[in-house]
């Protein structure tokens, strides 16, 4: 089992214990959990915005954990009622993603160019027909409770998948001008129903334009709200410093502070973050490849890694994300210690037991309940397997 799988099992075990022993958790049901799920989802969005502005990722990781706990909580409730389990949740989304990406997991077009969006609507219609006996609407699946701008953008996107769309961004922009003209007429008439109707059309056109610009309207508005909040709070702070009571400053006075806040924003360097270069593979030369292969064929499974198909002059191990490759060559003269993160102290002890049985002398230090183990492979490379090392 991978480290992620072990940690998910641990979380599910904690959830089961909470349902058994915590009075508050025992009282919850799908209705009472609704506000917490929504709150956690929006907290994830808040942290995503901070990361997009150059902030740290760690807080986003924690919010993802809070959101994952809600999913595990719901799955536990369903399992207690005999409806489904967390495994069913994972299996359902895996099956869905596989079936909806035939260009990845199945046959591709003859010319090798997949058209996932063109087929997406057809695939979803087939799924609905299997479930309900009817194809339903292309627009199905967008929650009515979603924020209106987001929903508008998703609905126009879904309609576009069967060809109901503008040809280019210029046509969409012209449509916005048309809707603004109709809104001006409604404003002149003063008719409340007409105002609501035409304003709605303008907002829908803006949402559609955002789709063509690849700039989600919901995100753009949220960022504009953040800027408004920052600038307005700057006005409040400046007025307090000047001894001007809130509510007594003139519009012109407040506008000066507003423009000062905008100028301060522009003076700041744009948030930049160099994209992290992921370590995909580590290639290490060794003198005795056969001995190295025998050693790692035994050790790798306990680390959640598996041997991959490789040529005669290399031994390769992977975990689905990273690859460790040993090749024939002169090894490093004084190798550094490379560290694997262990999912538990018990996992460290399992590895120590294996090494002492199959490779006497390979354990250099650690083990014995310390949650940390340093060992050496036949090539003289030093490795550490440690729990709680991050």
C-alpha positions in Angstrom: 0.0 0.0 0.0 1.2 3.5 -0.8 1.9 6.1 1.8 -1.2 8.0 0.7 -3.3 4.8 1.1 -2.0 4.2 4.6 -2.7 7.7 5.6 -6.2 7.5 4.2 -6.8 4.3 6.1 -5.6 6.0 9.2 -8.0 8.9 8.7 -10.9 6.5 8.1 -10.0 4.7 11.4 -10.0 8.0 13.2 -13.4 8.8 11.7 -14.8 5.5 12.9 -13.4 6.1 16.4 -15.0 9.6 16.5 -18.4 8.2 15.4 -18.1 5.6 18.2 -16.7 7.7 21.1 -17.4 11.5 20.4 -20.9 12.7 21.3 -20.8 15.6 18.8 -19.7 13.4 15.9 -22.3 10.7 16.7 -25.1 13.3 16.4 -24.2 14.5 12.9 -26.1 13.5 9.7 -26.0 14.6 6.1 -28.2 17.6 6.9 -26.2 18.9 9.8 -22.9 18.5 7.9 -24.0 20.7 4.9 -22.8 24.0 6.2 -19.4 22.5 7.2 -18.8 21.1 3.8 -19.6 24.4 2.1 -17.5 26.3 4.6 -14.5 24.0 4.1 -14.8 24.3 0.3 -14.7 28.1 0.4 -11.8 28.0 2.8 -9.9 25.9 0.2 -10.8 28.6 -2.4 -9.5 31.3 -0.1 -6.1 29.6 0.2 -6.0 28.9 -3.5 -6.3 32.7 -4.0 -3.5 33.3 -1.6 -1.3 30.8 -3.4 -2.1 32.4 -6.7 -0.9 35.7 -5.3 2.5 34.1 -4.3 1.6 32.8 -0.9 2.7 29.5 0.8 1.2 26.2 -0.1 1.2 24.6 3.3 -2.0 26.3 4.5 -3.7 25.1 1.3 -2.6 21.5 2.2 -4.2 21.9 5.6 -7.5 23.1 4.1 -7.5 20.2 1.6 -7.2 18.0 4.7 -10.3 19.6 6.3 -12.2 19.2 3.1 -11.1 15.6 2.7 -12.3 14.9 6.3 -15.8 16.0 5.2 -15.8 13.5 2.4 -14.6 10.8 4.8 -17.3 11.8 7.3 -20.0 11.5 4.6 -18.7 8.1 3.5 -18.7 6.9 7.0 -22.4 7.9 7.5 -23.3 6.0 4.3 -21.3 3.0 5.3 -23.1 2.8 8.7 -26.4 2.7 6.8 -25.1 0.1 4.4 -25.3 2.5 1.4 -21.6 2.8 0.2 -18.1 3.0 1.6 -15.1 5.3 1.0 -13.8 2.6 -1.3 -17.0 2.9 -3.4 -16.4 6.7 -3.6 -12.9 6.3 -4.9 -14.0 3.5 -7.3 -16.9 5.5 -8.7 -14.7 8.5 -9.6 -12.0 6.3 -11.0 -14.5 4.5 -13.2 -16.0 7.7 -14.3 -12.7 9.4 -15.2 -11.6 6.3 -17.1 -14.8 6.0 -19.1 -14.8 9.8 -19.9 -11.2 9.8 -21.1 -11.1 7.2 -23.9 -8.5 9.3 -25.6 -6.2 8.5 -22.6 -7.4 5.1 -21.3 -9.0 3.7 -24.5 -8.9 4.1 -28.2 -7.8 7.4 -29.8 -8.8 8.9 -33.1 -7.3 7.6 -36.2 -5.0 10.6 -36.6 -3.9 10.3 -32.9 -5.5 13.7 -32.0 -8.0 13.3 -29.2 -11.1 15.5 -29.0 -12.2 15.0 -25.3 -14.5 18.0 -25.2 -16.4 17.0 -28.3 -17.0 13.5 -26.8 -17.6 14.6 -23.3 -21.3 15.5 -23.7 -22.0 12.2 -25.5 -20.3 10.2 -22.8 -22.2 11.9 -20.0 -25.5 11.4 -21.9 -24.7 7.7 -22.1 -24.0 7.6 -18.4 -27.3 9.4 -17.6 -29.2 7.0 -19.9 -27.8 4.0 -18.1 -28.7 5.5 -14.7 -32.2 7.0 -15.4 -33.3 5.5 -18.7 -33.1 8.9 -20.5 -30.3 11.1 -21.8 -31.6 14.2 -20.0 -30.1 17.6 -20.8 -26.6 18.7 -21.8 -27.0 21.3 -19.0 -27.6 18.7 -16.3 -25.0 18.5 -13.6 -24.5 22.2 -12.7 -25.7 22.7 -9.1 -28.5 25.2 -8.8 -27.0 26.3 -5.5 -23.7 27.2 -7.1 -22.7 30.9 -7.2 -24.7 32.5 -10.1 -21.7 33.7 -12.1 -20.0 30.4 -11.9 -23.2 28.6 -12.9 -23.7 30.9 -15.8 -20.2 30.2 -17.1 -20.5 26.4 -16.7 -23.9 26.4 -18.4 -22.6 28.2 -21.5 -19.6 25.9 -21.5 -21.8 22.8 -21.5 -24.0 24.3 -24.3 -20.8 24.9 -26.4 -20.0 21.2 -26.3 -22.7 20.5 -28.8 -21.9 23.5 -31.0 -24.2 26.1 -29.4 -21.7 28.9 -29.2 -20.2 32.0 -30.6 -17.4 31.7 -33.2 -14.9 34.0 -31.5 -14.4 36.5 -28.7 -15.2 39.4 -31.0 -18.8 38.1 -31.4 -19.2 37.6 -27.7 -17.9 41.2 -27.0 -20.4 42.6 -29.6 -23.2 40.7 -27.9 -22.2 42.4 -24.6 -22.5 45.8 -26.3 -26.0 44.8 -27.5 -27.1 43.8 -24.0 -25.7 47.0 -22.5 -27.7 49.0 -25.0 -30.9 47.1 -24.0 -30.0 47.8 -20.3 -29.7 51.5 -21.1 -33.2 51.4 -22.6 -34.5 49.7 -19.5 -32.8 52.3 -17.2 -34.5 55.0 -19.2 -37.9 53.3 -18.9 -37.6 52.8 -15.1 -39.5 49.5 -15.5 -38.3 47.3 -12.6 -39.0 44.0 -14.4 -37.2 45.2 -17.5 -34.2 46.4 -15.4 -33.9 42.9 -13.8 -34.3 41.2 -17.1 -31.7 43.3 -19.0 -29.2 43.4 -16.1 -29.4 39.6 -16.0 -28.6 39.4 -19.7 -25.6 41.7 -19.2 -24.3 39.5 -16.4 -24.8 36.3 -18.5 -23.0 37.9 -21.4 -20.1 38.9 -19.1 -19.9 35.3 -17.8 -19.8 34.0 -21.3 -17.1 36.5 -22.2 -15.0 35.4 -19.3 -15.2 31.9 -20.6 -13.8 33.0 -24.0 -11.1 35.0 -22.2 -10.2 31.9 -20.0 -10.7 34.1 -17.0 -13.4 32.7 -14.7 -15.9 35.5 -13.8 -16.3 34.2 -10.3 -12.5 34.4 -9.7 -12.2 37.8 -11.4 -15.1 39.2 -9.2 -13.6 37.7 -6.1 -10.3 39.3 -6.7 -12.0 42.6 -7.4 -13.8 42.3 -4.1 -10.5 41.7 -2.4 -9.1 44.9 -3.9 -12.1 46.9 -3.0 -11.9 45.6 0.6 -8.2 46.5 0.9 -8.7 50.0 -0.6 -11.7 50.8 1.5 -10.0 49.7 4.7 -7.0 52.0 3.6 -9.5 54.9 3.5 -10.8 54.0 7.0 -7.3 53.8 8.4 -6.3 57.1 6.8 -9.3 58.9 8.0 -8.8 57.7 11.6 -5.1 58.9 11.4 -6.4 62.3 10.3 -9.0 62.4 13.1 -11.9 62.5 10.6 -14.9 60.6 12.0 -16.2 57.9 9.7 -19.2 59.2 7.8 -18.1 62.8 7.9 -15.5 62.8 5.1 -16.4 64.1 1.7 -16.5 61.9 -1.3 -13.6 63.9 -2.8 -11.6 63.3 0.4 -12.2 59.6 0.4 -11.4 59.4 -3.3 -8.0 60.8 -2.7 -7.2 58.0 -0.3 -8.7 55.5 -2.7 -6.4 56.6 -5.4 -3.5 56.5 -3.0 -4.3 52.9 -2.2 -4.4 52.1 -5.9 -1.0 53.8 -6.4 0.4 51.7 -3.5 -0.8 48.6 -5.1 0.8 49.4 -8.5 4.1 50.2 -6.7 4.3 46.7 -5.4 6.1 44.2 -7.6 3.7 41.6 -9.2 3.5 38.4 -7.3 5.9 35.9 -8.9 6.6 32.3 -8.0 8.9 30.2 -10.0 7.1 27.0 -10.7 8.5 24.2 -8.6 10.6 21.8 -10.7 9.4 18.4 -9.6 12.1 15.7 -9.0 10.8 13.1 -11.3 13.7 10.7 -11.4 16.9 10.0 -9.5 19.6 8.2 -11.5 22.5 6.7 -9.5 25.5 4.8 -11.0 26.6 1.6 -9.2 29.4 -0.9 -9.8 27.5 -4.2 -9.1 24.1 -3.8 -10.6 23.1 -7.4 -10.0 23.7 -7.1 -6.2 21.9 -3.7 -6.2 18.9 -5.3 -8.0 18.6 -8.2 -5.5 18.7 -5.8 -2.6 16.2 -3.3 -3.9 13.8 -5.9 -5.2 13.3 -6.9 -1.6 13.4 -3.4 0.0 11.3 -1.4 -2.5 7.9 -3.1 -1.8 8.2 -2.1 1.9 8.7 1.5 0.8 5.6 1.5 -1.4 7.7 1.3 -4.6 7.7 -1.4 -7.2 10.2 -2.6 -9.8 9.6 -1.3 -13.3 10.5 -2.8 -16.6 14.1 -1.7 -17.5 17.0 -2.7 -19.7 19.8 -5.0 -18.8 22.0 -2.2 -17.8 19.7 -0.6 -15.2 17.3 -1.4 -12.4 14.3 1.0 -12.0 11.8 1.4 -9.2 8.9 3.7 -9.0 5.9 4.8 -6.9 3.7 6.1 -9.7 5.2 9.6 -9.4 8.9 9.3 -8.9 11.5 6.9 -10.3 14.7 5.6 -8.8 17.1 4.2 -11.4 20.4 2.4 -10.8 22.7 2.2 -13.8 26.0 0.6 -14.4 28.9 2.9 -13.7 31.3 4.2 -11.0 29.5 5.0 -7.9 29.8 8.3 -6.0 33.0 8.5 -3.8 31.2 9.9 -0.7 27.4 9.5 -1.1 25.0 11.7 0.8 22.2 10.2 2.8 18.9 10.1 0.9 15.7 10.0 2.9 12.4 8.3 2.4 9.4 9.4 4.5 7.8 6.5 6.4 4.1 6.4 7.0 4.5 5.0 10.6 7.1 3.9 13.1 5.8 0.3 12.6 6.8 0.6 8.9 10.3 1.5 10.0 10.5 -1.6 12.2 9.2 -3.8 9.3 12.1 -2.6 7.1 14.6 -3.0 9.9 13.5 -6.6 10.4 13.8 -7.4 6.7 17.2 -5.9 6.4 18.6 -7.7 9.4 17.3 -11.0 8.0 18.3 -10.6 4.3 21.2 -8.2 4.4 23.2 -8.4 7.6 25.3 -5.4 8.3 23.2 -3.1 6.1 21.5 -1.4 9.1 23.8 1.4 10.2 21.7 3.0 13.0 18.2 3.6 14.3 15.2 1.3 14.6 14.2 -0.1 18.0 11.1 2.2 18.2 12.9 5.4 17.2 10.9 5.8 14.0 14.1 6.4 12.1 16.5 4.0 10.3 19.7 4.5 8.4 20.9 1.7 6.1 23.4 1.1 3.3 22.8 -0.8 0.1 25.4 -3.0 -1.7 26.6 0.1 -3.7 27.5 1.9 -0.5 24.7 4.4 -0.9 23.3 5.6 2.4 19.5 5.8 2.9 17.3 7.0 5.7 13.7 5.8 6.3 12.1 8.1 8.9 8.6 8.6 10.3 7.7 12.3 11.0 10.7 13.6 9.2 9.0 16.4 7.3 
